[in-house]
């Protein structure tokens, strides 16, 4: 969790909608059943795997976290979410019934949108 603002006297608040965005990914118990069931991970040990990507989702979409751009830059790599082939083994293996594949798809979309926004800013700036 990265946040440069001084800590408040109480917790950092989120709206119910903001909290709902990360509810599923916060349920993860780090058992790695999803990663163990992932054929992409079996054949490419460099791939981050579903458990790591689910944990990344938890922070990328946390409204209180201020390191989204840095996290997305790290994930925008051949070992990141684009390596997922959407086989859904991870979801079947998850004892907490987390939508792991959906979280990985969310990361793919967020990376793509961040690239589009960056290109738009470069075009506007000259």
N, C-alpha and C positions, 0 to 999 in steps of 0.2 A: 504494500500500500504506500503510494507516494503522494504526499500532500505538503506543500511548502508553507501553507498558511498556519499561523499559530493554532495549537489545539484549542477548541472551545472548552468552556467549563464542563459541558456535558458531551454527549456523543455528537458526531457529525450526522446531521439528519438527511434523510432521503424521503422523497415522496413515495407513496405506495406503488406508483407506476415505475419509478426508478428502481425500487427494491425488487419488483416483480421481474425486471429485466435480467437480474442475476440470481433469482431464487433457485432455479434448477442447478446452476453450476456451483452454488454454495453447499448443496447437499452432498457433494462428492466426499467420500471417506478415504480417498487415495489408496484404494485396494489394488488398482491397476488391472482389474479384470478386463476392462475395455482394451487396454494396451495389449494384454496377453492374447486377446481374441482377434487382434487386428492383423490380417495377412500382409498389409503394407509394411507394418512394423517387423513382421517376421523376416521379410526379405530385404529391408533397408533399415539397418540399425541407426542410421543417421536421422531418420524421420523422428520428429519429436514425439509422435504418438498421441492417441486420444486423451490420455490422462493429463499430459502436459498442456495440450491445447485447451482442454476444459478449464484448467487452472488459469490459463491466459485469458480465456473468455471472462472468467470471474472478475479479473482486474480491468481488462479493456473496457468492459461495459459498466463498471462501478462508477457512478456519478461523482463519488468523492475522490477518486484517484486522478492525479494530474499527469500521469506518465503515459497516456494513451498513445501519443505519437511515437515515443521511444519503443513501446511494446510492439506496436504495429510494424515498425521498421525491422525489429528483430524477427518477427514472424514472417515477414515478406521475403521468404527464402525458399529454396527447393526442399528444405526439410520441414517447412511449416504446413499450414492447413491445406494448401493446394495439392499436397501429396495424397490427401485423403481421397479415396476412390468411392466413397459413399456406399459401402458394402453393408453397413448397419450391424455388423457383428458386435460392435462396441455397445450398442443399445440393448441387444439381446443378453449380453453378458453382465450388464450393470445391475448389481443387487439393489440399487436405489432407484432404478427405472428412470435415470436421467436421459434427456434427449441429447446425447453426446454428438450425434451427427448434425443435429440442428445447431448446436453451439459452434461446431466447426464451420458450418455453412455461414453463420453470422460473422465469424472472423473473416472468412473469404470476402464477404460483401463489404465489411468495414474497411479492409485493406484496399479493395478496389475503389471504394468511394474516396478514401484518403488520397489515392493516386490521382483520381479525377480532379479533386479539389486543388491539389498541388499544381497540376498542369494548368488549370484554369487561372490560378494566381500568377503563374509564369507568363501566360498569354496576356493577361491584363497589364502586367508590369512591364512588358516590353519584350 
